[in-house]
Amino acid sequence: MKSGDLDSQRFVLDVQAAADLRAKLKQNPQAGLKEAAQQFEGMLLQMMLKSMRDATPQDGLFDSDQSRFYTSILDQQLAQNLSANGKLGFARLIEQQLGRGMNAATLPTSETPGAASLDSSLESLQQALLSRQAAKAAASAATVAGAALGTDGAASAVGGSNDSREFARRVWPYAKAAADAVGVPAQFVVAHAALESAWGKSEIRAADGSPSYNLFGVKAGRSWQGATADVPTTEYVNGVAETTREKFRVYGSYAEAFQDYANLLRGSARFAGVLGQQDGARFASALQASGYATDPQYGDKLARVINSPTLRQGVSG
């Protein structure tokens, strides 16, 4: 079997691929280095495809965050398959770069004097590559499961027309009060709640299944004296998605939740750029710049919801 055959036959979210690459790096360093280079080429191709997708309008009648998510999985698979073919040439250049300082023609084995330095280099390489691959695979797999169950806020943030109207109708009075306190249009607040809770379908729940009314993903923090809910969430560390467990605030009602949201934005200097914003894109960008969320695409996602026909239908219906 050629080194690329394994990757080309695997689903992109198969976490076992990471373990196989680790084994190959130990058993056959040269082949492992070659496969690692293919993995990096796949990452580059995926970035290129993502940039192309981002530059293409995706606000059509049949577009949603769910459809965009599954398209991204298709793009990852396509990038993996293209890289496995070995016809683009990027992997060869990457392999040469990664193998700089090693004699490719006479790679030492674990019994030769040069083994220690080679093993150290390969260990550093595999740890960097595998940790990124494992984190991305785990986060993507969690999002797949969430989307299938209708529980992932980001995957279904665009929602459906009926969902949006019902959600907007339910939260509008509270969103209006919070928006007046913050000095922004009420639809911005509805959009923010919709993004964080997938139009209310992914509202954080306590251990006993009772509602938290926390539609904004506000974490408990040390100053919070009320009830909390300990739930899994996705955080981004150096741009890489990781699944962790965090404590989130539990409120007694939506009115309390929206009031706390307004108090949060007004009570911290880091949210000063958010207050009074009348432009949706700037409101979203200011929230991301304030550190409200770790997702590097958070501002873009929120701006899409604010400018989506779904929100307009929801707040007008």
C-alpha positions in Angstrom: 0.0 0.0 0.0 1.3 3.5 -0.9 1.6 5.9 2.0 -1.2 8.1 0.6 -3.7 5.3 0.2 -4.5 5.2 3.9 -5.6 8.9 4.0 -7.5 8.8 0.7 -9.7 6.0 1.9 -10.5 7.6 5.3 -13.2 9.9 6.4 -11.6 13.2 7.4 -13.0 13.1 10.9 -11.4 9.6 11.6 -9.4 10.3 14.8 -7.6 6.9 14.3 -5.6 8.4 11.5 -3.7 10.4 14.1 -2.7 7.2 15.9 -1.7 5.5 12.7 0.5 8.5 11.7 2.2 8.3 15.2 2.9 4.6 14.7 4.3 5.2 11.2 6.6 7.9 12.4 8.0 5.5 15.0 8.2 2.4 12.7 9.3 4.1 9.5 10.5 7.7 10.0 11.0 8.4 6.3 7.5 7.2 5.3 6.1 8.9 8.4 7.7 12.2 7.4 6.2 11.8 3.9 2.7 11.3 5.3 3.1 14.2 7.7 4.0 16.4 4.7 0.8 15.2 3.0 -1.2 16.2 6.1 0.3 19.7 6.0 -0.5 19.9 2.3 -4.1 18.9 3.1 -4.3 21.7 5.7 -3.0 24.3 3.1 -5.6 23.1 0.5 -8.3 23.3 3.1 -7.4 26.9 3.9 -7.5 27.7 0.2 -10.9 26.1 -0.2 -12.2 27.9 2.9 -11.0 31.3 1.5 -12.7 30.6 -1.8 -16.0 29.7 0.1 -15.8 32.8 2.2 -15.5 34.9 -0.9 -18.6 33.4 -2.4 -22.1 34.7 -1.3 -23.9 32.1 0.7 -27.1 33.7 1.7 -29.4 32.0 -0.7 -32.8 30.5 0.0 -31.3 27.0 0.7 -28.2 28.2 2.5 -27.8 27.9 6.3 -25.0 27.4 8.8 -25.8 23.7 8.7 -25.4 23.5 4.9 -22.2 25.6 5.2 -20.9 23.3 7.9 -21.4 20.1 5.8 -19.9 21.8 2.9 -16.8 22.5 5.0 -16.6 18.8 5.8 -16.8 18.0 2.1 -14.0 20.5 1.5 -11.8 18.9 4.1 -12.4 15.5 2.6 -11.6 16.9 -0.9 -8.4 18.5 0.4 -7.4 15.2 2.0 -8.0 13.2 -1.2 -6.2 15.7 -3.4 -3.2 15.6 -1.1 -3.2 11.8 -1.1 -2.9 11.8 -4.9 0.5 13.5 -4.6 0.1 15.3 -7.9 0.1 18.9 -6.6 3.7 19.0 -5.5 3.2 20.9 -2.3 3.8 17.9 -0.1 7.2 17.2 -1.7 8.3 20.8 -0.9 6.9 20.5 2.6 8.7 17.2 3.1 12.0 18.8 2.1 11.4 21.7 4.5 10.5 19.4 7.4 13.4 17.1 6.6 16.0 19.9 6.4 19.0 18.8 8.4 18.3 15.1 7.8 20.1 13.1 5.2 17.1 11.7 3.3 19.2 9.1 1.6 20.7 7.7 4.7 18.1 8.2 7.5 19.5 6.5 10.6 17.6 3.8 12.4 17.0 3.6 16.2 20.3 1.7 16.5 22.6 4.3 14.9 24.3 7.2 16.6 22.1 9.8 14.9 18.9 8.2 16.1 18.5 10.4 19.2 18.4 13.7 17.3 16.2 12.2 14.5 13.8 10.8 17.0 13.7 14.1 18.8 12.9 16.0 15.6 10.2 13.5 14.6 8.7 13.6 18.1 8.4 17.4 18.0 6.9 17.2 14.5 4.4 14.5 15.3 3.3 16.2 18.6 2.7 19.5 16.8 0.8 17.9 13.9 -1.1 15.3 15.9 -2.3 17.7 18.6 -3.7 20.0 16.0 -5.3 17.1 14.0 -6.8 15.5 17.1 -8.2 18.8 18.4 -9.7 19.7 15.0 -11.1 16.2 14.5 -12.7 16.1 18.0 -14.2 19.5 17.7 -15.6 18.7 14.2 -17.0 15.3 15.4 -18.7 17.1 18.3 -20.2 19.6 15.9 -21.4 16.8 13.6 -23.2 15.1 16.5 -24.6 18.4 17.7 -25.9 19.4 14.3 -27.5 15.9 13.9 -29.3 16.3 17.2 -30.1 20.0 16.6 -28.1 21.0 19.7 -25.2 23.0 18.2 -25.7 26.7 18.2 -23.2 27.6 15.6 -24.3 24.9 13.2 -27.9 26.0 13.1 -27.6 29.7 13.9 -29.4 30.7 10.7 -32.4 28.7 11.8 -35.7 28.4 9.9 -38.4 31.0 9.3 -40.8 29.4 11.7 -38.1 28.9 14.3 -36.9 32.5 13.9 -40.4 34.0 14.2 -41.2 32.0 17.3 -37.8 32.8 18.9 -37.9 36.5 18.1 -41.5 36.7 19.3 -40.6 35.1 22.6 -37.5 37.2 23.4 -38.4 40.5 21.7 -39.7 42.4 24.8 -36.5 41.4 26.8 -34.2 42.1 23.8 -35.8 45.5 23.4 -35.2 46.4 27.1 -31.6 45.2 26.9 -31.0 47.0 23.6 -32.3 50.3 25.0 -29.9 49.9 27.9 -26.9 49.2 25.6 -27.9 51.7 23.0 -28.1 49.3 20.0 -31.0 48.1 17.8 -33.0 45.3 19.4 -32.5 43.0 16.4 -28.8 43.0 17.2 -29.5 41.5 20.6 -32.0 39.0 19.1 -29.3 38.0 16.6 -26.7 37.6 19.3 -29.0 35.4 21.4 -29.9 33.4 18.2 -26.2 32.7 17.4 -25.4 31.6 20.9 -28.5 29.4 21.4 -29.3 28.3 17.8 -32.6 30.2 17.9 -33.3 28.8 21.4 -32.9 25.1 20.4 -29.5 24.8 22.1 -30.3 26.7 25.3 -27.9 25.7 28.1 -29.7 23.4 30.6 -28.9 22.5 34.2 -28.0 18.9 35.2 -31.7 18.1 35.9 -32.7 19.3 32.4 -34.3 22.5 33.6 -33.8 25.6 31.5 -31.0 28.1 32.3 -32.6 30.9 30.3 -28.9 31.7 29.4 -29.2 32.5 25.7 -25.9 34.4 25.5 -23.5 31.7 26.7 -22.5 33.9 29.7 -20.0 31.9 31.9 -20.4 31.9 35.7 -17.0 33.4 36.6 -15.8 34.0 40.2 -18.1 36.9 40.9 -21.3 34.9 40.0 -23.2 33.9 43.2 -26.2 32.2 41.5 -26.8 28.7 40.2 -24.6 27.3 37.5 -24.7 24.6 34.8 -21.6 22.6 33.9 -21.7 21.8 30.2 -19.3 21.0 27.4 -18.4 23.9 25.1 -16.0 24.6 22.2 -13.1 27.1 22.9 -10.4 28.1 20.5 -6.8 28.1 21.6 -4.3 29.6 19.1 -7.0 29.2 16.5 -7.6 25.5 17.2 -11.0 24.3 18.4 -10.9 22.3 21.7 -13.9 20.8 23.6 -13.9 21.7 27.3 -16.4 21.9 30.2 -17.3 25.3 31.7 -19.7 26.6 34.2 -22.4 28.9 32.9 -24.9 31.1 34.6 -28.4 29.9 35.3 -31.1 32.5 35.5 -34.7 32.5 36.8 -36.2 33.9 33.6 -35.4 35.4 30.2 -36.0 38.8 31.7 -33.3 38.2 34.2 -31.0 36.8 31.5 -31.3 39.8 29.2 -30.9 42.2 32.0 -27.7 40.5 33.1 -26.5 40.6 29.5 -27.1 44.4 29.3 -25.4 44.8 32.7 -22.4 42.8 31.5 -21.9 44.9 28.4 -22.4 48.2 30.3 -20.3 47.2 33.3 -17.0 46.4 31.7 -14.6 48.8 29.9 -13.7 46.1 27.4 -17.2 46.3 25.9 -17.1 50.1 25.4 -16.8 49.7 21.7 -20.0 47.7 21.6 -22.2 50.3 23.3 -24.2 52.5 21.0 -23.3 50.7 17.8 -25.9 51.2 15.1 -24.1 49.2 12.3 -24.5 45.4 12.5 -21.1 44.5 11.2 -19.4 46.9 13.6 -21.5 45.6 16.5 -20.4 42.1 15.7 -16.8 43.1 15.1 -16.7 45.0 18.4 -18.0 42.0 20.3 -15.3 39.8 18.9 -12.6 42.4 19.6 -13.8 42.7 23.2 -13.0 39.0 23.7 -16.7 37.9 24.1 -15.8 34.6 22.4 -12.7 32.8 21.4 -13.9 31.7 18.0 -11.8 33.7 15.4 -14.8 33.7 13.1 -17.3 34.9 15.7 -17.7 38.4 14.4 -18.4 37.1 10.8 -20.9 34.6 12.1 -22.8 37.2 14.1 -22.8 39.6 11.2 -24.3 37.0 8.9 -27.1 36.4 11.4 -27.8 40.1 11.7 -27.9 40.6 8.0 -29.8 37.3 7.2 -33.3 37.2 5.7 -34.1 34.8 8.6 -33.6 37.5 11.2 -35.6 40.1 9.2 -38.5 37.6 8.9 -38.2 36.8 12.6 -38.3 40.4 13.9 -41.0 41.5 11.4 -43.2 38.5 11.8 
